[in-house]
Amino acid sequence: MPEQTEIAVDKEIDARGSFCPGPLMELIRGMKALPVGGTLAVLSSDPGSAKDIPAWIQKARHEFLGAFPQDGYTRFVARKAH
Amino acid sequence: MEERMSLIVFSGTVDKLMAASILTTGAAAMGMEVEVFLTTWGLEAFRKDSYKTNMRVSKDFEDYGPVMMEQMMAKKVPSWMDNFKGAKEVGEVKIYACSMTMELFGMKLEDMEPIVDDITGVATFVERAKEGRITLFI
């Protein structure tokens, strides 16, 4: 069984220690730079962003691949759908 | 109704500019059009280079000023000006200078930070704000 937390991505953004709206902004910038079909992960320790990130991914109609809690932070993974 | 947030920024203290900038960023990130109208002290805060030395905090909380600034530096929190610039990058954000204040303070568009797009009057603000979903006064 492949490790759920280890979905390989094209780009990983470490936004731990940065707070709202920091991680969300990093995600948006990261997505902009990605080609369609590319995947990225954002690491965030901020509680506000934990809600904002999936909400934004859905609103922007990209593919949300999951939120994986780690030790003291969460890894959010998404694929650029368009 | 338009997916737009109109914000009047009247205040020129770092604490309030911070709030205004985060609201702008949040709305822009969520795909809303944001129009910021700078007036009085808000406009003064956008005078070229002013943000580099602006350490003002609301009078009622001026004793918190130094602590707040220190915490922001220690936690590497982006400044309010960084937030406004970031907001422009991720979404549709327009920043307008109130023409009355410009006249009063003897300012021209060239005296303002480049992030200020244009000068408008109150009627424009009212027209734009009434079609939008969110209007705020800071």
Backbone of each chain as ProteinMPNN parsed JSONL, in Angstrom:
{"seq_chain_A": "MPEQTEIAVDKEIDARGSFCPGPLMELIRGMKALPVGGTLAVLSSDPGSAKDIPAWIQKARHEFLGAFPQDGYTRFVARKAH", "coords_chain_A": {"N_chain_A": [[0.87, -1.202, 0.0], [0.688, 2.137, -0.948], [2.245, 4.861, 0.774], [0.116, 7.123, 2.213], [0.734, 9.737, 3.036], [2.784, 10.408, 1.48], [2.381, 11.435, -1.167], [3.755, 12.081, -4.17], [4.869, 15.194, -5.387], [5.031, 17.862, -7.842], [5.897, 20.244, -6.94], [6.872, 21.523, -3.825], [5.778, 23.491, -1.156], [6.955, 25.134, 1.605], [5.275, 26.493, 4.074], [5.291, 26.708, 6.745], [5.073, 28.235, 9.94], [4.416, 30.598, 8.887], [1.704, 32.94, 8.87], [-1.915, 33.185, 8.318], [-2.843, 35.551, 5.88], [-0.775, 34.173, 4.672], [0.048, 31.245, 4.008], [-2.045, 30.576, 2.211], [-1.677, 32.484, 0.19], [0.815, 31.669, -0.728], [0.119, 29.224, -1.779], [-1.58, 30.022, -3.882], [0.176, 31.52, -5.494], [1.98, 29.505, -6.098], [0.34, 27.732, -7.546], [-0.256, 29.305, -9.769], [2.174, 29.313, -11.066], [2.43, 26.74, -11.888], [2.233, 24.164, -14.431], [-0.726, 23.052, -16.237], [-2.164, 20.213, -14.779], [-0.071, 19.746, -13.179], [1.226, 19.052, -9.853], [1.004, 20.232, -6.484], [2.234, 20.731, -3.124], [1.438, 22.178, -0.021], [2.88, 23.065, 2.972], [1.571, 23.707, 6.05], [1.249, 25.34, 9.207], [-0.644, 26.879, 10.226], [-3.78, 27.497, 11.718], [-6.002, 28.902, 10.606], [-5.542, 28.837, 7.87], [-5.923, 26.186, 7.418], [-8.576, 25.866, 6.967], [-9.039, 27.715, 4.967], [-7.422, 26.917, 2.782], [-8.378, 24.343, 1.546], [-10.911, 25.36, 0.861], [-10.317, 27.395, -0.961], [-9.111, 25.928, -3.021], [-11.227, 24.432, -3.917], [-12.997, 26.456, -4.719], [-11.52, 27.597, -6.771], [-11.661, 25.638, -8.549], [-9.789, 23.508, -8.778], [-8.059, 20.357, -8.344], [-8.486, 18.839, -5.318], [-6.311, 16.988, -3.503], [-5.996, 16.11, -0.965], [-5.611, 16.481, 2.675], [-3.037, 16.095, 4.81], [-2.331, 15.364, 8.004], [0.548, 16.078, 9.897], [3.362, 16.029, 12.105], [2.7, 18.622, 13.986], [2.011, 20.161, 11.799], [0.219, 20.516, 8.648], [-0.054, 18.817, 5.555], [-1.033, 19.934, 2.54], [-2.378, 18.85, -0.467], [-2.639, 19.387, -3.936], [-3.898, 19.356, -7.341], [-3.338, 21.079, -10.345], [-6.041, 21.872, -12.214], [-6.839, 23.24, -14.47]], "CA_chain_A": [[0.0, 0.0, 0.0], [1.542, 3.342, -0.984], [2.122, 5.764, 1.924], [-0.791, 8.248, 1.891], [1.329, 11.053, 3.264], [3.894, 10.652, 0.584], [2.021, 11.679, -2.569], [4.837, 12.865, -4.761], [4.355, 16.382, -6.086], [5.997, 18.57, -8.681], [6.436, 21.375, -6.201], [6.489, 21.537, -2.427], [5.973, 24.82, -0.579], [6.971, 25.077, 3.06], [4.768, 27.76, 4.622], [5.17, 26.542, 8.199], [5.563, 29.408, 10.649], [3.823, 31.813, 8.318], [0.278, 32.86, 9.152], [-2.984, 33.663, 7.464], [-3.138, 34.738, 4.692], [0.471, 33.668, 4.092], [0.033, 29.947, 3.309], [-2.964, 30.631, 1.075], [-1.013, 33.27, -0.849], [1.873, 30.813, -1.289], [-0.566, 28.226, -2.6], [-2.051, 30.682, -5.104], [1.346, 31.827, -6.331], [2.5, 28.22, -6.558], [-0.579, 27.24, -8.572], [-0.099, 30.147, -10.963], [3.419, 28.957, -11.743], [2.394, 25.329, -12.27], [1.525, 23.855, -15.675], [-1.964, 22.304, -15.994], [-1.86, 18.809, -14.506], [0.997, 19.701, -12.179], [0.746, 18.919, -8.485], [1.826, 20.88, -5.482], [1.901, 20.521, -1.723], [1.772, 23.312, 0.846], [2.981, 22.66, 4.372], [1.142, 24.848, 6.844], [0.984, 25.087, 10.623], [-1.605, 27.894, 10.622], [-5.143, 26.94, 11.778], [-6.915, 29.59, 9.676], [-5.285, 28.348, 6.52], [-6.418, 24.809, 7.306], [-9.913, 25.956, 6.379], [-8.955, 28.528, 3.743], [-6.774, 26.235, 1.659], [-9.315, 23.503, 0.775], [-11.986, 26.205, 0.331], [-9.832, 28.07, -2.148], [-8.874, 24.943, -4.078], [-12.542, 24.095, -4.452], [-13.517, 27.637, -5.404], [-10.744, 27.814, -7.991], [-11.935, 24.453, -9.364], [-8.643, 22.617, -8.949], [-8.342, 19.078, -7.716], [-7.949, 18.734, -3.966], [-5.889, 15.603, -3.332], [-6.05, 15.719, 0.44], [-4.912, 17.197, 3.743], [-2.391, 15.038, 5.574], [-1.751, 15.898, 9.234], [1.867, 15.582, 10.268], [3.705, 16.446, 13.456], [2.732, 20.079, 14.138], [1.594, 20.883, 10.597], [-0.577, 19.711, 7.711], [0.413, 18.871, 4.167], [-2.183, 20.035, 1.631], [-1.928, 18.499, -1.815], [-3.618, 19.717, -4.98], [-3.456, 19.289, -8.748], [-3.88, 22.171, -11.166], [-6.992, 21.233, -13.13], [-7.104, 23.994, -15.7]], "C_chain_A": [[0.895, 1.236, 0.0], [1.246, 4.235, 0.228], [1.252, 6.961, 1.535], [-0.11, 9.605, 2.003], [2.401, 11.379, 2.239], [3.501, 10.763, -0.876], [3.117, 12.564, -3.13], [4.244, 14.039, -5.522], [5.458, 17.023, -6.902], [6.661, 19.688, -7.892], [5.943, 21.349, -4.758], [6.802, 22.901, -1.833], [5.889, 24.73, 0.934], [6.538, 26.422, 3.617], [4.588, 27.66, 6.128], [5.75, 27.758, 8.881], [5.007, 30.697, 10.085], [2.327, 31.764, 8.606], [-0.61, 33.49, 8.121], [-2.737, 35.125, 7.136], [-1.91, 34.152, 3.993], [0.392, 32.362, 3.326], [-0.884, 29.942, 2.081], [-2.336, 31.385, -0.092], [0.07, 32.444, -1.526], [1.264, 29.774, -2.221], [-0.978, 28.837, -3.935], [-0.895, 30.998, -6.043], [1.905, 30.548, -6.938], [1.663, 27.664, -7.693], [-0.406, 28.005, -9.871], [1.096, 29.687, -11.776], [3.414, 27.53, -12.284], [1.758, 25.144, -13.654], [0.256, 23.05, -15.347], [-1.596, 20.834, -15.823], [-0.769, 18.664, -13.467], [0.424, 19.594, -10.779], [1.64, 19.711, -7.547], [1.328, 20.586, -4.069], [2.302, 21.769, -0.965], [1.796, 22.791, 2.272], [2.601, 23.873, 5.204], [0.85, 24.461, 8.275], [-0.094, 26.054, 11.121], [-3.041, 27.358, 10.591], [-6.13, 27.592, 10.815], [-6.779, 29.043, 8.28], [-5.821, 26.938, 6.318], [-7.819, 24.794, 6.705], [-9.849, 26.654, 5.023], [-8.425, 27.756, 2.542], [-7.72, 25.311, 0.889], [-10.441, 24.331, 0.146], [-11.547, 26.896, -0.949], [-9.67, 27.094, -3.305], [-10.195, 24.587, -4.751], [-13.098, 25.25, -5.281], [-12.822, 27.847, -6.741], [-10.857, 26.633, -8.946], [-10.685, 23.652, -9.739], [-8.949, 21.343, -8.2], [-7.671, 18.99, -6.353], [-7.591, 17.274, -3.725], [-5.801, 15.178, -1.871], [-5.26, 16.608, 1.381], [-4.343, 16.136, 4.658], [-1.729, 15.61, 6.823], [-0.421, 15.236, 9.544], [2.121, 16.085, 11.687], [3.793, 17.973, 13.546], [2.365, 20.869, 12.89], [0.765, 19.947, 9.724], [-0.022, 19.891, 6.3], [-0.818, 18.84, 3.267], [-1.695, 19.78, 0.221], [-3.027, 18.785, -2.827], [-3.006, 19.564, -6.366], [-4.11, 20.426, -9.506], [-4.746, 21.58, -12.264], [-7.224, 21.984, -14.43], [-6.184, 25.199, -15.796]], "O_chain_A": [[1.767, 1.367, 0.859], [0.094, 4.338, 0.65], [1.607, 7.724, 0.637], [-0.335, 10.502, 1.191], [2.865, 12.517, 2.157], [4.203, 10.244, -1.744], [3.372, 13.658, -2.626], [3.238, 13.896, -6.218], [6.645, 16.773, -6.692], [7.817, 20.039, -8.129], [4.752, 21.175, -4.5], [7.912, 23.417, -1.969], [4.873, 24.302, 1.482], [7.316, 27.376, 3.637], [3.83, 28.426, 6.723], [6.791, 28.268, 8.468], [5.105, 31.756, 10.706], [1.73, 30.687, 8.594], [-0.179, 34.198, 7.211], [-2.44, 35.895, 8.049], [-2.0, 33.691, 2.855], [0.637, 32.345, 2.12], [-0.542, 29.375, 1.044], [-2.456, 30.96, -1.241], [0.233, 32.503, -2.745], [1.796, 29.479, -3.291], [-0.754, 28.245, -4.991], [-0.984, 30.766, -7.248], [2.256, 30.499, -8.117], [2.2, 27.18, -8.689], [-0.41, 27.414, -10.951], [1.056, 29.666, -13.006], [4.297, 27.154, -13.055], [0.844, 25.886, -14.014], [0.179, 22.433, -14.284], [-0.825, 20.277, -16.605], [-0.562, 17.576, -12.93], [-0.716, 19.989, -10.533], [2.844, 19.851, -7.764], [0.166, 20.241, -3.856], [3.357, 22.353, -1.215], [0.847, 22.152, 2.726], [3.216, 24.934, 5.091], [0.281, 23.402, 8.542], [-0.423, 26.052, 12.307], [-3.482, 26.828, 9.572], [-6.998, 26.915, 10.265], [-7.771, 28.811, 7.587], [-6.135, 26.538, 5.198], [-8.205, 23.843, 6.025], [-10.507, 26.249, 4.065], [-8.914, 27.917, 1.424], [-7.859, 25.474, -0.323], [-10.877, 24.043, -0.969], [-12.311, 26.977, -1.911], [-10.048, 27.397, -4.437], [-10.279, 24.459, -5.972], [-13.6, 25.056, -6.388], [-13.456, 28.227, -7.726], [-10.239, 26.618, -10.011], [-10.547, 23.182, -10.869], [-9.962, 21.244, -7.507], [-6.446, 19.057, -6.244], [-8.47, 16.412, -3.74], [-5.558, 14.007, -1.578], [-4.382, 17.369, 0.975], [-5.097, 15.348, 5.229], [-0.691, 16.265, 6.73], [-0.275, 14.016, 9.468], [1.197, 16.513, 12.378], [4.828, 18.556, 13.223], [2.397, 22.1, 12.902], [0.625, 18.759, 10.013], [0.418, 20.975, 5.917], [-1.552, 17.852, 3.233], [-0.735, 20.397, -0.241], [-4.195, 18.467, -2.603], [-1.79, 19.629, -6.548], [-5.296, 20.702, -9.329], [-4.252, 20.871, -13.14], [-7.751, 21.419, -15.389], [-6.257, 25.956, -16.764]]}, "seq_chain_B": "MEERMSLIVFSGTVDKLMAASILTTGAAAMGMEVEVFLTTWGLEAFRKDSYKTNMRVSKDFEDYGPVMMEQMMAKKVPSWMDNFKGAKEVGEVKIYACSMTMELFGMKLEDMEPIVDDITGVATFVERAKEGRITLFI", "coords_chain_B": {"N_chain_B": [[-25.821, 41.912, -8.469], [-22.438, 42.523, -7.829], [-19.412, 40.578, -7.589], [-17.787, 41.976, -5.575], [-15.695, 43.804, -3.348], [-15.728, 46.756, -1.588], [-13.64, 49.082, -0.069], [-13.153, 51.569, 2.278], [-10.393, 53.286, 3.189], [-9.64, 55.067, 5.761], [-8.055, 55.374, 7.917], [-4.681, 55.807, 9.169], [-2.954, 54.411, 10.729], [-0.646, 51.829, 11.62], [-1.769, 49.494, 12.741], [-4.475, 49.527, 11.874], [-4.143, 49.698, 9.105], [-2.978, 47.308, 8.634], [-5.095, 45.524, 9.169], [-6.836, 46.326, 7.114], [-5.299, 45.625, 4.915], [-5.119, 42.861, 5.119], [-7.766, 42.045, 4.871], [-8.211, 42.89, 2.272], [-6.408, 41.249, 0.915], [-7.421, 38.699, 1.548], [-10.001, 38.774, 0.35], [-9.29, 39.189, -2.322], [-7.868, 36.843, -2.762], [-9.946, 35.035, -2.673], [-11.157, 35.472, -5.047], [-12.648, 37.78, -5.356], [-13.345, 41.021, -6.663], [-11.522, 43.798, -5.686], [-11.867, 47.047, -4.44], [-10.118, 49.7, -3.273], [-10.431, 52.615, -1.486], [-8.638, 55.343, -0.752], [-8.514, 57.674, 1.805], [-7.985, 60.8, 3.555], [-6.118, 60.102, 6.405], [-5.445, 57.574, 5.557], [-4.759, 57.966, 2.941], [-2.546, 59.595, 3.221], [-0.839, 57.748, 4.348], [-0.072, 56.341, 2.132], [1.615, 57.922, 0.774], [4.517, 58.42, -1.142], [7.114, 56.316, -0.039], [6.382, 56.681, 2.64], [5.419, 54.489, 4.086], [7.665, 53.175, 4.902], [8.612, 54.334, 7.196], [6.496, 54.593, 8.86], [5.236, 54.236, 12.001], [3.034, 54.457, 13.445], [0.41, 53.868, 15.79], [-2.992, 53.198, 16.725], [-4.286, 55.683, 18.896], [-5.569, 54.932, 21.358], [-4.345, 52.57, 21.887], [-1.691, 53.012, 21.958], [0.303, 52.342, 23.738], [0.724, 49.718, 23.236], [1.989, 49.726, 20.911], [4.975, 49.525, 20.424], [5.416, 46.835, 21.279], [3.779, 45.392, 19.555], [4.936, 45.962, 17.04], [7.401, 44.826, 17.43], [6.752, 42.114, 17.808], [5.733, 41.561, 15.291], [7.992, 41.76, 13.718], [9.606, 39.781, 14.878], [8.104, 37.487, 14.351], [8.161, 37.449, 11.695], [6.115, 38.65, 10.163], [4.504, 39.703, 7.256], [4.506, 43.111, 6.134], [1.894, 45.652, 6.105], [1.965, 46.948, 3.674], [3.319, 45.097, 2.103], [1.355, 43.152, 2.031], [-0.724, 44.435, 0.577], [0.56, 44.694, -1.877], [0.988, 42.007, -2.485], [-1.673, 41.19, -2.66], [-2.494, 42.472, -4.982], [-1.086, 40.976, -6.788], [-2.276, 38.447, -6.673], [-4.941, 38.818, -7.294], [-7.777, 40.805, -8.53], [-7.231, 43.887, -7.798], [-7.84, 47.226, -7.088], [-6.54, 50.409, -6.371], [-7.51, 53.448, -5.193], [-7.161, 57.007, -4.989], [-8.597, 59.45, -2.952], [-9.989, 62.263, -4.359], [-10.565, 64.672, -3.093], [-9.06, 64.689, -0.704], [-6.553, 64.636, -1.854], [-6.442, 67.171, -2.993], [-6.674, 68.79, -0.697], [-4.385, 68.114, 0.788], [-2.548, 68.856, -0.989], [-1.502, 67.017, -2.928], [-0.184, 64.998, -5.637], [-0.713, 62.439, -8.119], [1.815, 61.41, -8.757], [3.159, 61.748, -6.38], [2.444, 59.712, -4.853], [2.707, 56.271, -3.698], [3.585, 53.896, -6.193], [1.698, 51.861, -6.311], [-0.798, 52.959, -6.077], [-3.505, 53.398, -8.118], [-5.151, 55.38, -9.392], [-6.966, 58.56, -9.304], [-10.027, 59.267, -7.732], [-13.452, 60.398, -7.245], [-15.974, 60.924, -4.666], [-18.498, 60.227, -5.677], [-17.989, 58.266, -7.562], [-17.046, 56.256, -5.914], [-19.41, 55.666, -4.451], [-21.161, 54.794, -6.503], [-19.817, 52.476, -7.37], [-19.586, 50.99, -5.011], [-22.234, 50.441, -4.329], [-23.086, 48.449, -6.013], [-21.674, 46.309, -5.237], [-20.841, 43.475, -3.051], [-19.726, 43.665, -0.508], [-19.003, 46.26, 1.7], [-16.717, 48.262, 3.359], [-15.492, 50.29, 6.111], [-12.556, 51.574, 7.198]], "CA_chain_B": [[-24.774, 42.245, -7.488], [-21.107, 42.136, -8.296], [-18.503, 39.933, -6.632], [-16.807, 43.024, -5.332], [-15.61, 44.393, -2.02], [-15.225, 48.135, -1.587], [-13.06, 49.369, 1.236], [-12.662, 52.935, 2.443], [-9.337, 53.288, 4.198], [-9.552, 56.423, 6.31], [-7.03, 55.355, 8.963], [-3.29, 55.761, 8.727], [-2.101, 53.747, 11.713], [-0.203, 50.51, 11.171], [-2.708, 48.442, 13.158], [-5.654, 49.52, 10.997], [-3.715, 49.415, 7.731], [-2.755, 45.868, 8.628], [-6.414, 44.904, 9.027], [-7.331, 46.629, 5.763], [-4.526, 44.878, 3.918], [-5.443, 41.434, 5.197], [-9.104, 41.894, 4.282], [-8.026, 43.031, 0.825], [-5.745, 40.032, 0.452], [-8.373, 37.588, 1.668], [-11.043, 38.909, -0.68], [-8.645, 38.987, -3.623], [-7.548, 35.419, -2.848], [-11.19, 34.315, -2.918], [-11.672, 35.801, -6.374], [-13.474, 38.988, -5.421], [-12.708, 42.243, -7.131], [-11.435, 44.675, -4.516], [-11.548, 48.443, -4.718], [-9.715, 50.373, -2.048], [-10.476, 54.07, -1.616], [-7.823, 55.929, 0.305], [-8.848, 59.05, 2.117], [-7.421, 61.406, 4.762], [-4.872, 59.504, 6.9], [-5.161, 56.401, 4.725], [-4.076, 58.467, 1.755], [-1.254, 60.055, 3.715], [-0.014, 56.555, 4.562], [0.379, 55.832, 0.841], [2.538, 58.874, 0.163], [5.725, 57.688, -1.493], [8.077, 55.995, 1.013], [5.872, 56.88, 3.999], [5.242, 53.211, 4.777], [8.954, 52.698, 5.427], [8.881, 54.892, 8.521], [5.247, 54.721, 9.617], [5.181, 53.35, 13.167], [1.885, 54.926, 14.224], [-0.6, 52.915, 16.231], [-4.159, 53.918, 17.249], [-3.994, 56.362, 20.16], [-6.036, 54.173, 22.52], [-3.49, 51.413, 22.12], [-0.322, 53.39, 21.615], [1.268, 51.674, 24.609], [0.996, 48.403, 22.641], [2.709, 49.945, 19.653], [6.298, 48.893, 20.321], [5.307, 45.375, 21.418], [3.176, 44.89, 18.331], [5.941, 46.053, 15.974], [8.451, 43.865, 17.764], [6.196, 40.786, 17.531], [5.607, 41.407, 13.849], [9.345, 41.515, 13.197], [10.067, 38.485, 15.391], [7.365, 36.41, 13.699], [8.323, 37.678, 10.255], [4.824, 38.933, 9.552], [4.647, 40.692, 6.188], [3.94, 44.413, 6.47], [0.622, 45.929, 5.419], [2.262, 47.302, 2.283], [3.609, 43.816, 1.438], [0.063, 42.496, 1.814], [-1.42, 45.095, -0.536], [1.276, 44.336, -3.113], [0.669, 40.601, -2.71], [-3.078, 41.11, -3.064], [-2.553, 42.873, -6.394], [-0.532, 39.875, -7.586], [-3.149, 37.27, -6.758], [-6.322, 39.092, -7.7], [-8.098, 42.102, -9.125], [-7.296, 44.902, -6.751], [-7.57, 48.58, -7.559], [-6.389, 51.331, -5.25], [-7.821, 54.799, -5.655], [-6.942, 58.112, -4.059], [-9.728, 60.377, -2.873], [-9.519, 63.512, -4.956], [-10.674, 65.777, -2.146], [-7.894, 64.658, 0.171], [-5.397, 65.009, -2.669], [-6.491, 68.634, -3.093], [-6.463, 69.338, 0.645], [-3.003, 67.918, 1.193], [-1.687, 69.304, -2.087], [-0.747, 65.876, -3.464], [-0.446, 64.583, -7.015], [-0.542, 60.988, -8.259], [3.254, 61.1, -8.76], [3.676, 61.785, -5.007], [1.95, 58.516, -4.177], [3.326, 54.988, -4.012], [3.124, 53.431, -7.502], [0.584, 50.92, -6.169], [-2.044, 53.72, -6.201], [-3.801, 53.38, -9.548], [-5.779, 56.572, -9.973], [-7.682, 59.45, -8.382], [-11.459, 59.315, -8.035], [-14.25, 61.196, -6.321], [-16.911, 60.184, -3.834], [-19.609, 59.693, -6.471], [-17.503, 57.01, -8.148], [-17.043, 55.273, -4.838], [-20.792, 55.272, -4.143], [-21.651, 54.019, -7.635], [-19.16, 51.17, -7.398], [-19.877, 50.254, -3.78], [-23.629, 49.996, -4.207], [-23.281, 47.221, -6.787], [-20.84, 45.248, -4.689], [-21.404, 42.706, -1.952], [-19.172, 44.026, 0.8], [-18.43, 47.6, 1.806], [-16.162, 48.436, 4.703], [-14.847, 51.555, 6.434], [-11.542, 51.268, 8.201]], "C_chain_B": [[-23.438, 41.713, -7.95], [-20.307, 41.47, -7.186], [-17.389, 40.922, -6.314], [-16.855, 43.474, -3.886], [-15.035, 45.803, -2.165], [-14.786, 48.47, -0.171], [-12.681, 50.841, 1.274], [-11.594, 52.852, 3.516], [-9.112, 54.732, 4.61], [-8.369, 56.513, 7.278], [-5.624, 55.214, 8.43], [-2.375, 55.105, 9.735], [-1.822, 52.321, 11.245], [-1.193, 49.407, 11.543], [-3.915, 48.377, 12.222], [-5.31, 49.224, 9.546], [-3.479, 47.923, 7.568], [-4.088, 45.149, 8.41], [-6.952, 45.118, 7.611], [-6.611, 45.784, 4.723], [-4.852, 43.389, 3.946], [-6.826, 41.16, 4.615], [-9.015, 41.949, 2.762], [-7.431, 41.758, 0.249], [-6.696, 38.849, 0.464], [-9.42, 37.622, 0.572], [-10.463, 38.637, -2.064], [-8.332, 37.509, -3.832], [-8.795, 34.604, -3.16], [-11.869, 34.741, -4.22], [-12.595, 37.003, -6.425], [-12.644, 40.123, -5.982], [-12.612, 43.127, -5.889], [-11.11, 46.088, -4.964], [-11.307, 49.14, -3.398], [-9.717, 51.876, -2.305], [-9.737, 54.674, -0.441], [-8.246, 57.36, 0.548], [-8.177, 59.483, 3.412], [-6.141, 60.675, 5.204], [-4.481, 58.249, 6.127], [-4.378, 56.819, 3.499], [-2.657, 58.904, 2.119], [-0.291, 58.867, 3.886], [0.546, 55.969, 3.271], [1.24, 56.842, 0.096], [3.827, 58.111, -0.061], [6.683, 57.562, -0.311], [7.574, 56.148, 2.447], [5.797, 55.573, 4.781], [6.528, 52.708, 5.421], [9.221, 53.198, 6.853], [7.632, 55.03, 9.389], [5.2, 53.716, 10.765], [3.958, 53.688, 14.014], [0.909, 53.811, 14.549], [-1.764, 53.739, 16.751], [-3.876, 54.446, 18.639], [-4.381, 55.552, 21.388], [-5.101, 53.034, 22.876], [-2.024, 51.727, 21.877], [0.711, 52.731, 22.522], [1.615, 50.27, 24.084], [1.858, 48.501, 21.401], [4.026, 49.212, 19.539], [6.246, 47.374, 20.389], [4.791, 44.752, 20.131], [4.205, 44.864, 17.197], [7.01, 44.994, 16.165], [7.999, 42.445, 17.456], [6.116, 40.522, 16.043], [6.97, 41.106, 13.228], [9.812, 40.123, 13.589], [9.39, 37.335, 14.656], [7.375, 36.551, 12.185], [6.98, 37.879, 9.56], [5.033, 39.966, 8.447], [3.963, 42.006, 6.572], [2.639, 44.63, 5.699], [0.866, 46.275, 3.947], [2.594, 46.04, 1.475], [2.299, 43.113, 1.1], [-0.692, 43.112, 0.644], [-0.767, 44.72, -1.865], [0.977, 42.885, -3.484], [-0.748, 40.42, -3.223], [-3.228, 41.456, -4.536], [-2.045, 41.76, -7.293], [-1.514, 38.732, -7.741], [-4.565, 37.572, -7.235], [-6.504, 40.472, -8.283], [-8.273, 43.143, -8.045], [-6.967, 46.26, -7.351], [-7.495, 49.493, -6.343], [-6.541, 52.752, -5.772], [-7.597, 55.838, -4.566], [-8.13, 59.052, -4.122], [-9.286, 61.753, -3.356], [-9.587, 64.687, -3.99], [-9.452, 65.851, -1.23], [-6.646, 65.084, -0.595], [-5.294, 66.537, -2.753], [-6.074, 69.278, -1.782], [-5.0, 69.274, 1.052], [-2.016, 68.33, 0.088], [-0.869, 68.182, -2.702], [-1.13, 65.597, -4.908], [-0.185, 63.076, -7.093], [0.935, 60.587, -8.197], [3.85, 61.086, -7.349], [3.331, 60.515, -4.253], [2.784, 57.305, -4.539], [2.759, 54.513, -5.355], [1.919, 52.486, -7.451], [-0.778, 51.624, -6.256], [-2.333, 53.908, -7.68], [-4.295, 54.699, -10.134], [-6.437, 57.415, -8.888], [-9.163, 59.402, -8.736], [-12.192, 60.16, -6.994], [-15.265, 60.327, -5.605], [-18.055, 59.554, -4.633], [-19.228, 58.359, -7.095], [-17.541, 55.922, -7.092], [-18.46, 54.759, -4.588], [-21.375, 54.395, -5.242], [-21.115, 52.597, -7.613], [-19.566, 50.339, -6.185], [-21.293, 49.709, -3.766], [-23.917, 48.728, -4.994], [-22.522, 46.037, -6.186], [-21.478, 44.558, -3.504], [-20.955, 43.181, -0.584], [-18.622, 45.436, 0.744], [-17.971, 47.822, 3.235], [-15.5, 49.79, 4.869], [-13.824, 51.268, 7.532], [-10.826, 52.553, 8.616]], "O_chain_B": [[-23.334, 40.575, -8.409], [-20.497, 41.757, -6.004], [-16.235, 40.75, -6.707], [-17.922, 43.522, -3.274], [-13.991, 46.004, -2.786], [-15.484, 48.174, 0.798], [-11.963, 51.317, 0.395], [-11.86, 52.399, 4.629], [-8.478, 55.511, 3.899], [-7.762, 57.571, 7.442], [-5.39, 54.597, 7.391], [-1.154, 55.217, 9.628], [-2.641, 51.694, 10.572], [-1.43, 48.492, 10.755], [-4.331, 47.289, 11.823], [-6.083, 48.579, 8.838], [-3.741, 47.347, 6.512], [-4.187, 44.265, 7.559], [-7.464, 44.186, 6.991], [-7.221, 45.289, 3.776], [-4.858, 42.734, 2.904], [-7.028, 40.15, 3.94], [-9.652, 41.166, 2.057], [-7.89, 41.252, -0.775], [-6.765, 38.088, -0.501], [-9.693, 36.603, -0.063], [-11.072, 37.94, -2.876], [-8.503, 36.978, -4.93], [-8.708, 33.584, -3.845], [-13.028, 34.402, -4.458], [-13.261, 37.225, -7.436], [-11.427, 40.185, -5.808], [-13.566, 43.185, -5.113], [-10.199, 46.306, -5.763], [-12.171, 49.169, -2.521], [-9.073, 52.35, -3.242], [-10.148, 54.538, 0.711], [-8.328, 58.163, -0.382], [-7.843, 58.655, 4.259], [-5.173, 60.636, 4.445], [-3.301, 57.906, 6.058], [-3.455, 56.129, 3.066], [-1.699, 58.611, 1.403], [0.903, 58.971, 3.607], [1.508, 55.201, 3.293], [1.559, 56.646, -1.077], [4.19, 57.249, 0.74], [7.024, 58.552, 0.336], [8.282, 55.776, 3.383], [6.073, 55.54, 5.98], [6.494, 51.917, 6.364], [9.957, 52.571, 7.614], [7.701, 55.523, 10.515], [5.134, 52.507, 10.544], [3.855, 53.258, 15.163], [0.618, 52.943, 13.727], [-1.56, 54.874, 17.181], [-3.295, 53.746, 19.469], [-3.62, 55.485, 22.353], [-5.064, 52.584, 24.02], [-1.216, 50.834, 21.624], [1.867, 52.575, 22.131], [2.652, 49.705, 24.432], [2.386, 47.506, 20.904], [4.191, 48.368, 18.658], [6.95, 46.695, 19.642], [5.292, 43.724, 19.674], [4.329, 43.868, 16.484], [7.465, 44.356, 15.216], [8.766, 41.655, 16.907], [6.39, 39.415, 15.58], [7.075, 40.286, 12.315], [10.34, 39.375, 12.766], [10.026, 36.321, 14.369], [6.661, 35.834, 11.485], [6.747, 37.33, 8.483], [5.67, 40.994, 8.675], [2.946, 41.995, 7.265], [2.324, 43.891, 4.766], [0.06, 45.931, 3.082], [2.205, 45.92, 0.313], [2.15, 42.548, 0.017], [-1.241, 42.391, -0.189], [-1.454, 44.461, -2.853], [0.741, 42.571, -4.65], [-1.0, 39.601, -4.108], [-3.993, 40.815, -5.256], [-2.509, 41.607, -8.423], [-1.591, 38.112, -8.802], [-5.313, 36.647, -7.55], [-5.545, 41.212, -8.503], [-9.344, 43.263, -7.45], [-5.954, 46.427, -8.03], [-8.283, 49.367, -5.405], [-5.812, 53.196, -6.66], [-7.816, 55.581, -3.382], [-8.608, 59.404, -5.2], [-8.335, 62.334, -2.833], [-8.76, 65.597, -4.058], [-8.886, 66.921, -1.008], [-5.792, 65.796, -0.067], [-4.216, 67.113, -2.608], [-5.242, 70.185, -1.751], [-4.443, 70.234, 1.586], [-0.804, 68.166, 0.23], [0.32, 68.356, -2.972], [-2.236, 65.909, -5.349], [0.486, 62.512, -6.23], [1.269, 59.539, -7.644], [4.907, 60.496, -7.126], [3.845, 60.263, -3.163], [3.482, 57.299, -5.553], [1.574, 54.709, -5.625], [1.204, 52.335, -8.442], [-1.797, 50.971, -6.482], [-1.534, 54.492, -8.413], [-3.903, 55.085, -11.236], [-6.464, 57.04, -7.716], [-9.522, 59.487, -9.911], [-11.611, 60.578, -5.993], [-15.401, 59.14, -5.9], [-18.524, 58.467, -4.295], [-20.039, 57.434, -7.152], [-18.006, 54.81, -7.342], [-18.681, 53.549, -4.523], [-22.008, 53.377, -4.961], [-21.858, 51.636, -7.811], [-19.854, 49.148, -6.302], [-21.529, 48.62, -3.242], [-24.87, 48.008, -4.693], [-22.72, 44.894, -6.597], [-22.519, 44.987, -3.007], [-21.709, 43.108, 0.386], [-17.859, 45.772, -0.161], [-18.717, 47.606, 4.191], [-15.007, 50.375, 3.904], [-14.155, 50.797, 8.62], [-9.929, 52.516, 9.457]]}, "name": "protein", "num_of_chains": 2, "seq": "MPEQTEIAVDKEIDARGSFCPGPLMELIRGMKALPVGGTLAVLSSDPGSAKDIPAWIQKARHEFLGAFPQDGYTRFVARKAHMEERMSLIVFSGTVDKLMAASILTTGAAAMGMEVEVFLTTWGLEAFRKDSYKTNMRVSKDFEDYGPVMMEQMMAKKVPSWMDNFKGAKEVGEVKIYACSMTMELFGMKLEDMEPIVDDITGVATFVERAKEGRITLFI"}
